[in-house]
């Protein structure tokens, strides 16, 4: 006999809830077969069978709270199932038929980048019973940073969906099964899993994770007033902390949810949009954010582009844009004012001796910030090619998480949408972001004369905890000097 126990759940996590048993007592199981899904206040995780055998006893029922090392079940190794029938799912007949035609291949959530442990099933692209081709996308998974597609590793047929659209899944968890080499069945019903209803306590309040319950008890928060974002509507620790930090509500009659009419449409925010909102608000709450402004005469850069754009495009195969000038100007300024290229880590300041510039790109799913690395050693054409490549990947939804991690400074261009002036929000944990804006011809006083010049307002938002006002102004002046006299960039002046 083998005891199935609760494994280590991660740093600072000591307990979990038994969310869903995938097998029943008396059922035969295979080595590495999924037995049960556990939920913590941070992530869902799966416990698999260590050996072939039969499930003798389930010791922890669904909904129970269990600590690390607690007994979940007892497995009789090497035995076959007895009289107790095996658990039957709606997809079982299809799976049995598929096994006759080919090997069953598990489809699991791949590694999705540094610090990303889970995602949300956004859209199933292949229904149960449909044929799939190797490398064809099966499902789209949204993380808090980017949406990714999980491809099929083989040619075959989709046998079973193990999770539903909207479910939160952990990295490594099995979400579907494909029969390698199987043939599609036109008469097979769609057996996609359905989302579990929100679980509630007897009082009608949503079920809360243990750590969330403690926070609500300490803060005197009514659970019925907290919206749970965990699986099945459970309240997570993050939900409880968000409720605790929210402003006290005005004591008036609660407003009922407003129904949308024929001229309105209610659409749930995507995971990416929710995360964008959360990160931007966190940046405002955590940093002492301040913005300083300047303006730059774009005459010199526009003249240089007009003079060399054809030669540049012919030699390098890419158009000469404004962004490469701005990237180079920012690198020069960052070298002169290193605190803008730094970040706070607890009570320390980390100064970066590399210059990886994030360039904000708008997509139909939201704003993403791919990173152009080592900009201090890149040529203008390499910067333009890098920006074009990253922008295309972002708009096509093919950008990877590692493409958006590790930037030391960010540039965003609201001018492409016609913005004349704005105060950009920091891309945490960075200490600075430069906002570009629309170029407008304006009358300027030059050597006692009024002349029309193509002008752009520049905005530098910075973390005042790291960067003093003098440093911020100095940085913006250096950017202005390099842009108004681009030859400075050639001589590193």
C-alpha positions in Angstrom: 0.0 0.0 0.0 1.1 3.5 -0.7 -0.1 6.6 1.0 -1.0 9.6 -1.3 -0.2 12.7 0.7 -0.4 16.5 0.1 3.0 17.5 -1.5 4.9 20.7 -0.8 2.7 23.6 -2.0 5.2 26.3 -2.6 6.8 29.1 -0.6 4.6 30.4 2.3 1.7 28.0 1.3 0.8 25.5 4.0 -2.7 24.3 3.2 -5.0 23.6 0.3 -8.5 22.6 -0.6 -9.3 19.3 -2.2 -11.0 20.6 -5.3 -11.8 17.6 -7.6 -11.1 13.8 -7.4 -10.5 12.4 -10.8 -10.8 8.8 -9.7 -13.1 6.8 -7.4 -12.5 4.1 -4.7 -11.9 0.7 -6.4 -10.8 2.3 -9.7 -7.6 1.0 -11.4 -5.1 3.7 -12.0 -1.9 4.0 -14.0 1.5 5.4 -13.0 1.5 9.2 -13.4 -2.3 9.3 -13.9 -4.0 12.4 -12.4 -5.7 11.5 -9.1 -6.8 14.7 -7.6 -6.7 18.5 -8.0 -5.8 20.7 -5.1 -6.3 24.4 -4.8 -4.3 26.9 -2.8 -4.8 30.7 -2.6 -2.1 31.1 -5.3 -2.4 28.2 -7.8 -4.1 24.9 -8.6 -1.9 21.8 -8.6 -2.4 18.1 -9.4 -1.4 15.0 -7.6 -0.6 11.9 -9.7 -0.3 8.2 -9.0 3.3 7.1 -8.1 2.6 3.5 -9.4 0.1 1.4 -11.2 -2.6 0.1 -8.7 -6.1 0.4 -7.4 -7.5 3.3 -5.4 -8.3 1.6 -2.0 -9.5 4.5 0.0 -10.1 8.3 -0.5 -9.3 9.9 2.9 -9.9 13.5 2.1 -13.2 14.5 0.5 -13.8 17.3 -2.0 -14.0 20.7 -0.2 -11.9 19.6 2.8 -8.9 21.7 3.9 -5.7 19.7 4.1 -2.2 20.6 5.2 1.2 19.6 3.8 1.8 15.9 4.4 -1.9 15.1 5.1 -3.3 11.8 3.9 -5.3 12.1 0.7 -5.8 8.5 -0.3 -4.4 4.9 0.0 -3.3 3.1 -3.2 -2.9 -0.7 -3.5 0.1 -1.0 -5.8 0.1 -3.5 -8.6 -3.5 -4.7 -8.1 -6.3 -4.7 -10.6 -9.7 -3.2 -10.0 -12.2 -5.2 -8.0 -16.0 -5.3 -8.1 -16.2 -1.5 -7.8 -16.7 -0.1 -11.2 -14.2 2.4 -12.6 -15.3 6.0 -12.8 -16.9 6.6 -16.1 -16.8 10.0 -17.9 -18.8 11.2 -20.8 -15.7 10.9 -23.0 -14.9 7.3 -21.9 -16.5 5.6 -24.9 -14.7 7.9 -27.2 -11.4 7.3 -25.4 -11.9 3.5 -25.6 -12.5 3.8 -29.3 -9.5 6.0 -29.8 -7.2 3.5 -28.0 -7.9 1.0 -30.7 -6.7 3.3 -33.3 -3.7 4.9 -31.7 -1.7 5.9 -28.7 -3.4 8.4 -26.3 -1.2 11.5 -25.9 -1.7 13.9 -23.0 -1.8 17.6 -23.8 -0.2 19.6 -20.9 0.2 23.3 -20.2 3.8 24.2 -21.2 6.2 26.4 -19.3 5.0 29.9 -19.9 8.0 32.0 -18.7 9.6 33.3 -15.6 7.2 33.8 -12.6 4.2 32.5 -14.6 2.6 29.5 -12.9 -0.9 29.5 -14.2 -3.2 30.6 -17.0 -6.8 30.7 -18.0 -8.3 28.5 -20.8 -9.5 31.2 -23.2 -10.7 29.3 -26.3 -10.8 25.7 -27.4 -9.9 25.7 -31.1 -10.6 21.9 -31.6 -13.7 20.1 -30.4 -13.8 16.6 -29.1 -13.9 14.1 -32.0 -12.3 16.5 -34.4 -9.1 15.7 -36.3 -6.0 17.6 -35.5 -2.7 18.0 -37.3 0.7 18.1 -35.7 1.7 21.6 -34.5 -1.9 22.9 -35.1 -3.2 25.0 -32.2 -5.6 23.2 -29.9 -6.3 25.8 -27.3 -5.5 29.4 -26.5 -4.3 30.0 -22.9 -4.3 33.5 -21.4 -1.7 34.4 -18.7 -1.4 37.7 -16.9 1.1 38.8 -19.5 0.3 37.2 -22.8 -1.9 34.8 -24.6 -0.3 31.6 -26.0 -1.4 28.7 -28.2 -0.8 25.1 -27.2 -0.2 23.0 -30.3 -0.8 19.4 -30.9 2.4 17.2 -30.7 1.0 14.6 -33.1 -1.5 14.0 -35.9 -4.7 12.5 -34.6 -8.1 13.1 -33.0 -9.1 15.1 -30.0 -10.4 12.5 -27.5 -11.2 14.5 -24.4 -11.2 18.0 -22.9 -10.3 17.8 -19.3 -10.9 21.5 -18.5 -13.4 24.1 -19.7 -13.0 27.6 -21.1 -12.6 30.0 -18.2 -10.8 27.4 -16.0 -7.5 28.3 -14.3 -4.8 25.8 -15.0 -1.3 25.3 -13.6 1.9 24.8 -15.7 2.3 21.1 -16.4 -1.3 20.1 -15.8 -3.0 17.9 -18.4 -5.8 19.7 -20.2 -6.8 17.3 -23.0 -6.0 14.0 -24.6 -5.4 13.2 -28.3 -5.5 9.8 -30.0 -2.4 9.7 -32.2 -3.3 8.5 -35.7 -7.0 8.2 -34.8 -9.8 9.1 -37.2 -12.4 11.8 -36.6 -15.9 10.7 -35.9 -18.7 12.9 -37.4 -21.3 11.4 -35.1 -19.4 11.8 -31.9 -20.9 14.3 -29.5 -18.9 17.3 -28.1 -17.9 16.3 -24.6 -16.2 19.4 -23.6 -16.0 19.8 -19.8 -18.4 22.3 -18.3 -17.4 24.9 -15.8 -18.1 24.0 -12.2 -20.6 26.3 -10.5 -19.4 28.6 -7.8 -19.2 26.8 -4.5 -20.9 28.4 -1.5 -21.1 27.9 2.2 -24.4 27.1 3.9 -24.9 30.8 4.6 -24.7 31.6 0.9 -21.3 33.2 1.1 -18.7 32.1 -1.5 -16.2 29.5 -0.4 -13.0 31.1 0.8 -9.5 29.8 0.7 -8.1 29.3 4.2 -5.7 32.2 4.0 -8.4 34.4 2.6 -10.8 33.5 5.4 -8.1 34.6 7.9 -7.6 37.9 6.2 -11.4 38.6 6.1 -11.7 37.6 9.8 -8.8 39.9 10.8 -10.2 42.8 8.8 -13.8 42.3 9.6 -14.8 41.8 5.9 -18.1 40.3 5.0 -17.4 37.4 2.7 -20.7 38.0 0.8 -19.3 41.4 -0.2 -16.1 39.9 -1.8 -16.1 38.7 -5.4 -14.1 35.5 -5.7 -11.8 35.0 -8.7 -10.6 31.5 -7.9 -11.9 28.4 -9.5 -15.6 27.9 -8.9 -15.9 31.4 -7.5 -13.7 30.7 -4.5 -12.3 33.8 -2.7 -8.5 33.9 -2.8 -6.1 35.7 -0.5 -5.6 38.3 -3.3 -9.4 38.9 -3.4 -9.5 39.4 0.4 -6.5 41.8 0.4 -8.0 43.8 -2.4 -11.3 44.1 -0.5 -9.4 45.2 2.6 -7.5 47.9 0.7 -10.6 49.2 -1.1 -12.2 52.5 0.1 -15.0 52.2 2.6 -18.3 52.0 0.8 -20.8 54.8 1.2 -23.6 53.7 3.4 -26.5 53.7 1.0 -28.8 51.1 -0.5 -26.7 48.8 -2.7 -27.3 49.3 -6.4 -28.5 46.3 -8.3 -26.4 45.2 -11.3 -27.6 47.2 -14.2 -29.0 45.1 -17.0 -27.7 45.9 -20.5 -30.2 46.9 -23.1 -30.4 46.5 -26.8 -27.9 49.4 -27.2 -25.3 48.0 -24.8 -23.2 45.0 -24.6 -21.6 43.5 -21.4 -18.3 41.7 -22.2 -16.0 40.0 -19.6 -12.5 41.5 -19.5 -9.9 39.3 -20.9 -7.2 37.9 -18.5 -4.6 40.2 -20.3 -6.8 43.3 -19.9 -7.5 42.5 -16.2 -3.8 42.1 -15.6 -3.0 45.4 -17.4 -5.4 47.2 -15.2 -4.1 45.6 -12.1 -0.4 46.2 -12.9 -1.0 49.9 -13.8 -2.9 50.5 -10.6 -0.2 48.7 -8.6 2.4 51.0 -10.2 0.4 54.1 -9.1 0.0 52.7 -5.6 3.6 51.5 -5.0 5.8 54.2 -6.7 6.1 57.9 -5.9 5.3 58.7 -9.5 6.0 62.1 -10.9 6.2 63.5 -14.5 8.4 66.2 -16.0 8.0 67.7 -19.5 10.1 69.2 -22.2 9.7 69.8 -25.9 12.0 68.9 -28.8 12.5 70.4 -32.2 12.3 67.5 -34.7 13.7 69.4 -37.6 17.2 67.8 -37.6 15.9 64.2 -37.3 13.3 64.8 -40.0 15.9 66.3 -42.3 18.2 63.3 -41.6 15.4 60.8 -42.4 14.5 62.6 -45.6 18.2 62.6 -46.7 19.0 59.0 -46.0 15.7 57.1 -45.8 16.1 55.6 -49.4 19.7 54.5 -48.9 18.9 53.2 -45.4 16.0 51.1 -46.7 18.0 49.8 -49.7 20.9 48.7 -47.6 19.1 47.4 -44.5 15.7 46.4 -45.8 13.9 48.4 -43.2 12.5 51.9 -43.1 14.3 54.5 -40.9 11.8 55.6 -38.3 11.9 57.9 -35.3 12.1 55.2 -32.7 15.8 54.3 -33.3 16.8 57.9 -32.7 14.8 58.0 -29.5 16.3 54.7 -28.3 19.8 55.8 -28.9 19.1 59.2 -27.2 17.6 57.5 -24.2 20.7 55.2 -23.9 22.9 58.2 -23.9 20.8 59.9 -21.2 20.6 56.7 -19.1 24.4 56.5 -19.0 24.5 60.1 -17.8 21.7 59.6 -15.2 22.0 56.0 -14.1 19.3 56.2 -11.4 16.7 56.4 -14.2 18.0 52.9 -15.3 17.7 51.5 -11.7 15.0 49.9 -9.7 14.1 49.5 -6.0 14.4 46.0 -4.4 13.3 46.3 -0.8 15.7 48.6 0.9 18.3 48.4 -1.9 18.6 50.1 -5.3 19.8 48.0 -8.2 21.7 49.9 -10.8 21.6 48.3 -14.2 24.7 48.3 -16.3 22.9 47.1 -19.4 20.3 49.0 -21.5 17.4 46.8 -22.5 14.6 49.1 -23.7 11.0 48.2 -23.7 9.0 49.6 -26.6 5.2 49.7 -26.0 3.1 48.2 -28.8 -0.6 48.4 -29.1 -2.5 45.2 -30.1 -6.2 44.3 -30.4 -5.9 42.5 -27.0 -4.1 45.3 -25.2 -0.8 47.0 -24.7 2.3 44.8 -24.6 6.0 45.9 -24.1 8.5 43.8 -26.0 12.2 44.4 -25.1 15.0 45.4 -27.4 18.1 44.2 -25.6 21.6 45.7 -25.4 20.6 48.8 -27.2 23.9 50.4 -26.3 25.7 48.1 -28.8 23.1 47.9 -31.5 23.2 49.9 -34.7 20.3 52.0 -35.9 19.2 49.4 -38.4 19.4 46.6 -35.8 17.1 48.6 -33.5 14.6 49.3 -36.3 14.6 45.6 -37.4 14.2 44.5 -33.7 11.3 46.9 -33.2 9.6 45.8 -36.4 10.0 42.1 -35.6 8.7 42.4 -32.1 5.8 44.6 -33.2 4.7 42.0 -35.8 5.0 39.2 -33.3 2.9 41.1 -30.8 0.1 42.0 -33.3 0.1 38.4 -34.5 -0.2 37.1 -31.0 3.0 35.1 -31.3 5.1 37.1 -28.8 6.7 35.0 -26.1 6.9 35.9 -22.4 10.7 36.1 -22.5 10.4 38.8 -25.2 8.7 41.1 -22.6 10.8 40.5 -19.5 13.9 42.3 -18.2 13.5 45.8 -19.6 15.4 48.5 -17.7 13.5 51.5 -19.3 10.4 51.9 -21.4 9.4 54.2 -24.4 5.8 54.6 -25.3 4.6 56.6 -28.3 1.1 58.0 -27.9 1.8 60.3 -30.9 0.8 57.5 -33.3 -2.7 57.9 -32.0 -2.6 61.7 -32.1 -1.8 62.4 -28.5 -0.4 65.8 -27.9 0.6 65.4 -24.3 0.2 62.7 -21.6 1.6 61.4 -18.3 2.7 57.7 -19.0 2.5 55.2 -16.1 5.6 53.4 -15.0 6.2 49.8 -16.1 7.1 48.4 -12.7 9.6 47.7 -11.4 11.3 50.2 -13.7 12.0 53.8 -12.5 11.4 55.6 -15.7 9.3 55.8 -18.9 9.5 58.2 -21.7 6.3 59.3 -23.5 6.6 60.5 -27.1 3.7 62.5 -28.7 2.4 63.9 -31.9 4.6 66.2 -34.0 2.9 69.6 -34.5 4.2 72.6 -36.3 4.2 75.6 -33.9 5.7 79.1 -34.0 8.9 79.2 -32.0 11.2 82.1 -31.1 14.6 81.4 -32.5 17.4 84.0 -32.3 14.9 86.8 -31.9 12.8 85.6 -34.9 9.5 83.7 -35.0 9.8 80.5 -37.1 7.6 77.5 -37.6 9.1 74.3 -36.3 7.9 70.7 -36.1 7.7 70.3 -32.3 7.1 67.3 -30.0 6.3 67.3 -26.3 8.3 64.8 -24.3 7.1 63.4 -20.9 9.3 61.5 -18.5 7.4 59.8 -15.7 9.8 58.6 -12.9 9.8 57.0 -9.5 10.7 59.9 -7.1 11.9 57.3 -4.5 14.9 56.6 -6.8 15.2 59.6 -9.1 15.4 63.2 -7.8 13.9 66.1 -9.7 17.3 67.3 -10.9 18.1 63.8 -12.3 14.8 63.6 -14.1 15.2 67.1 -15.7 18.8 66.4 -16.6 17.8 63.1 -18.3 15.1 64.8 -20.4 17.4 67.6 -21.4 20.0 65.1 -22.6 17.4 63.3 -24.7 16.4 66.7 -26.2 20.0 67.6 -27.0 20.6 64.3 -28.8 17.4 64.6 -30.8 17.9 68.2 -31.8 21.6 67.5 -32.7 21.7 63.8 -33.9 25.5 64.1 -34.6 26.0 63.9 -30.8 25.0 60.3 -31.1 27.8 59.6 -33.5 30.4 61.0 -31.1 28.8 59.9 -27.8 28.4 63.4 -26.6 
